[in-house]
Amino acid sequence: MEADEFLRQYAAGERNFREIDLMGKDLKGVNLSDANFSRANLENAKLSGAILTGANLREVKLIGADLTNADLTDANLIGTDMIKANLSEANLSGANLRGSMAKEANLSKAILIGANLTEANFTEANLQGANLTEASMIRTGLIKAVLSWSTLKAVNLTNALLSECVLERANLTQAILSGASLNGANLKEADLRQVIMIGSNLTDANLQKANLRVANISWSTLRGANLTGANLYRAKLNWSNLSGAILLEAVLIDANIDRANLRDADMRRVIMPDGTTHD
């Protein structure tokens, strides 16, 4: 269907556009709120600045589509294919992206407050500076994704895949990361205060100068992790494996390291739980 005919039908009150083919069409800045596009083809469509609040985009093809600055508040994006789509600065607050495919998508500075990203695939996606406050990201795939400077406050990342993910200076305060895979992840200077990451895998992760005050990292694997200068005040590390980890000048005041494995760990100038400095 041509863009003009489609917009005429929408203006006339039509909202059901199930399985419509709008591949590559120019729909920049148009109001398409509450429209039903389920299983439609919007591949490479130009939707920058479009208003899609409450729209049904379930299982839609948005491969390579331009949705910069688009408003997708409360939109249904379950199972949607957004590979290499551009959603930079888009508003996806309250949107449902469960099971969506967003490999290599650009969501830099996007707003995803309270969004549902459960079991979605964001491998190698760019989420730099995105706001994901209180989003559900259970079992979400974020392998090699970029989330530096992003806000993930109180996010649920239980069993998420974050291997080699870039989270430098990200805000993860009060986030849940239990069972998450963070091996090789870059968490340098990240804010991890009060996080719950019981049973997580942080093998070879970079946690230099990370703030882990009152974090619960018990029963986790931190083999070879770099915790140089990290703040672990009152953190729980009991039963965790820190063999070969670098804890140079880390702060462990009042931390629980009961039964922790510190074999071959670099403990130089560490401030121990009792306040003494390790030689």
ChimeraX attribute file (.defattr): number of C-alpha atoms within 10 A of each C-alpha:
attribute: neighborCount
match mode: 1-to-1
recipient: residues
	/A:1	10
	/A:2	11
	/A:3	15
	/A:4	12
	/A:5	10
	/A:6	16
	/A:7	16
	/A:8	11
	/A:9	14
	/A:10	17
	/A:11	12
	/A:12	9
	/A:13	10
	/A:14	13
	/A:15	17
	/A:16	15
	/A:17	17
	/A:18	17
	/A:19	16
	/A:20	17
	/A:21	18
	/A:22	20
	/A:23	20
	/A:24	18
	/A:25	18
	/A:26	17
	/A:27	21
	/A:28	17
	/A:29	17
	/A:30	15
	/A:31	17
	/A:32	21
	/A:33	19
	/A:34	18
	/A:35	21
	/A:36	21
	/A:37	24
	/A:38	22
	/A:39	20
	/A:40	22
	/A:41	22
	/A:42	26
	/A:43	22
	/A:44	21
	/A:45	22
	/A:46	22
	/A:47	25
	/A:48	22
	/A:49	20
	/A:50	22
	/A:51	22
	/A:52	25
	/A:53	22
	/A:54	19
	/A:55	23
	/A:56	27
	/A:57	29
	/A:58	23
	/A:59	22
	/A:60	25
	/A:61	28
	/A:62	26
	/A:63	23
	/A:64	22
	/A:65	24
	/A:66	27
	/A:67	29
	/A:68	23
	/A:69	21
	/A:70	25
	/A:71	28
	/A:72	30
	/A:73	23
	/A:74	21
	/A:75	25
	/A:76	28
	/A:77	26
	/A:78	23
	/A:79	22
	/A:80	25
	/A:81	27
	/A:82	27
	/A:83	23
	/A:84	22
	/A:85	25
	/A:86	28
	/A:87	29
	/A:88	24
	/A:89	23
	/A:90	25
	/A:91	27
	/A:92	29
	/A:93	23
	/A:94	20
	/A:95	24
	/A:96	27
	/A:97	27
	/A:98	23
	/A:99	21
	/A:100	24
	/A:101	26
	/A:102	28
	/A:103	23
	/A:104	22
	/A:105	25
	/A:106	28
	/A:107	30
	/A:108	23
	/A:109	23
	/A:110	25
	/A:111	27
	/A:112	28
	/A:113	23
	/A:114	20
	/A:115	24
	/A:116	28
	/A:117	27
	/A:118	23
	/A:119	21
	/A:120	24
	/A:121	27
	/A:122	28
	/A:123	23
	/A:124	21
	/A:125	25
	/A:126	28
	/A:127	30
	/A:128	23
	/A:129	22
	/A:130	25
	/A:131	27
	/A:132	28
	/A:133	23
	/A:134	20
	/A:135	24
	/A:136	25
	/A:137	26
	/A:138	23
	/A:139	22
	/A:140	26
	/A:141	28
	/A:142	28
	/A:143	23
	/A:144	22
	/A:145	24
	/A:146	28
	/A:147	28
	/A:148	23
	/A:149	19
	/A:150	24
	/A:151	27
	/A:152	28
	/A:153	23
	/A:154	21
	/A:155	24
	/A:156	25
	/A:157	27
	/A:158	23
	/A:159	23
	/A:160	25
	/A:161	27
	/A:162	29
	/A:163	23
	/A:164	22
	/A:165	25
	/A:166	27
	/A:167	29
	/A:168	23
	/A:169	22
	/A:170	24
	/A:171	25
	/A:172	25
	/A:173	23
	/A:174	20
	/A:175	24
	/A:176	26
	/A:177	28
	/A:178	24
	/A:179	20
	/A:180	24
	/A:181	27
	/A:182	28
	/A:183	24
	/A:184	20
	/A:185	25
	/A:186	27
	/A:187	27
	/A:188	23
	/A:189	21
	/A:190	25
	/A:191	25
	/A:192	28
	/A:193	23
	/A:194	21
	/A:195	24
	/A:196	25
	/A:197	25
	/A:198	22
	/A:199	20
	/A:200	24
	/A:201	28
	/A:202	28
	/A:203	24
	/A:204	22
	/A:205	24
	/A:206	28
	/A:207	27
	/A:208	23
	/A:209	22
	/A:210	25
	/A:211	26
	/A:212	27
	/A:213	23
	/A:214	21
	/A:215	25
	/A:216	27
	/A:217	27
	/A:218	24
	/A:219	21
	/A:220	24
	/A:221	25
	/A:222	28
	/A:223	24
	/A:224	23
	/A:225	24
	/A:226	28
	/A:227	27
	/A:228	23
	/A:229	20
	/A:230	25
	/A:231	27
	/A:232	29
	/A:233	22
	/A:234	20
	/A:235	25
	/A:236	26
	/A:237	26
	/A:238	18
	/A:239	18
	/A:240	23
	/A:241	23
	/A:242	26
	/A:243	19
	/A:244	20
	/A:245	24
	/A:246	27
	/A:247	26
	/A:248	20
	/A:249	21
	/A:250	24
	/A:251	28
	/A:252	27
	/A:253	20
	/A:254	17
	/A:255	21
	/A:256	21
	/A:257	19
	/A:258	12
	/A:259	13
	/A:260	18
	/A:261	20
	/A:262	19
	/A:263	12
	/A:264	13
	/A:265	18
	/A:266	20
	/A:267	20
	/A:268	15
	/A:269	16
	/A:270	22
	/A:271	23
	/A:272	20
	/A:273	18
	/A:274	10
	/A:275	12
	/A:276	12
	/A:277	17
	/A:278	12
	/A:279	8
